[in-house]
């Protein structure tokens, strides 16, 4: 059985909508370019833009606690760093994230939208250099096996939207859960080289429906009761720069 890339995703702003890509180029020890580049830090979060550094996810607005974020659709234009925010298909805010005025407009919107959940006015921050706003301190790529998602659907008894798991790469063509056998192994992904480092432990963020913004399932509990663990997906580090695209294969070696 051969694993093939079904889709590629990146998340320009942590906790907000994903952007679907046809292909991407990656550098060694880096994530997909532009992934989790921005985040909405809580007013209590200490972050100096002159010396950016990794922070734990509870420093930001996030789906684990703030499911209302999923009710929004965001569209990021990388060419001019413009973020459009839509609700119910209608634009409710817009701002250039690299411009102080644009950032302030976005911050004001989320302060009003999140209300008391924001604990004050959130601050839009940008990751630079070695900093990343992913849940991992190191820059890695998250991979989801769609066969494992289908097996979870079997146990749950209903369909699951795979984007709940906020993966960078979704793969198909291999058996459910066989991706866990890749830990410690090298993977060629298109022309890029990866090493799979660990399974992805899941938090209550996956309980939020990305289409409705409702916390409508307890998938952490379903994973534990159905499979004896709360993992879904794997994390891989880029070891060799290269490019990969939808329909490319992943070849695993020891």
Secondary structure, DSSP 8 states (H G I E B T S, - for coil): --EEEEEEEE-SBTTS--EEESEEEE-TT--STTTT-EEEE-TT----GGG-----GGGB--TTT-GGGGGEEEEEETTTTEEEEEETTEEEEEEETTSHHHHHHHHHHHHHHHGGGGSS--EEEE--TT---SSSSS--EEEEEHHHHHHHHHHHTS---GGGG--SEEEESS-TTGGGGGTT-EEEETTEEEEEEEEEE--GGGGB-TTT--B---HHHHHHHHHSS-EEEEEEEEEE-EEEETT-EEEEE-
